[in-house]
Amino acid sequence: MRVVFGDCVFDGEARALTRAGQPRDLSPKAVELLRALVEARPQAFSKRELHDLLWPEAFVSDTSLAQVVTELRKALGDDPRDPRYVRTIHRFGYAFCGEAREIDISPEPKPTPSGCTLLAGAREVPLQEGENLLGRTAESVLRFTADSASRRHARIVVTTGQAVLEDLGSKNGTFLNGRRLQGGVALADGDEITIGRTVLVFSAAAPPGTTRSGSLT
């Protein structure tokens, strides 16, 4: 999880802080202090609690804690006289006082290979389970550069045991085995798909327990 407050983003796992999109250097003690304050917000920590957290096996003066707080405030662009994030509780300790929200940074699930491919000349393009775009957009599995192809020209939707080709309202149309495509059509092994001047050959996934032979040259 990342925590966003103001123009700051704190990633506790990566021990990284950015402010206005720029990385801010923090000492290990300042990282631990920020992590503790943010995770416990709006709970306040006494100075003794923070001493025990940051220096568990050493005796240091209150000046050491004050220096870490000053470093953190400088990195956050916080003013101790009008704090937005780190509030001083006189004769007690500190607390995080800003409005913060957590954002999930879980990695996107990896696409699942379907076993189906498109042959574009000597190039073999694997298709994934789900939607596979064809066109000039950067999202396409096979990106076209010619103006004869639309940005989102066509798509192949692969589900278990079936691949369906569909034109996406392209200007010049999508052709399957020489005929202009109308609606969605299930593809068979060896079908030829024509977009502009480019001819693609669809290769279906090999049945379980079999392998395909041959290679592209």
Buried (B, 14 or more C-beta within 10 A) or exposed (E): EBBBBBEBBBBBEEEBBBBEEEEBEBEEBBBBBBBBBBEEBEEBBEBEBBBEBBBEEEEEEEEBBEBBBBBBBEBBBBEEEEBBBBBBEEEEBBBBBBEBEEEEEEEEEEEEEBBBBBBBEEEEBBBBBEEBBBBBBEEBBBEBEEEBBBBBBBBBBBEEEEBBBBBBEBEBBBBBEEEEBEEEBEBEEEBEBBBBEBEBBBBBBEEEEEEEEEEEE
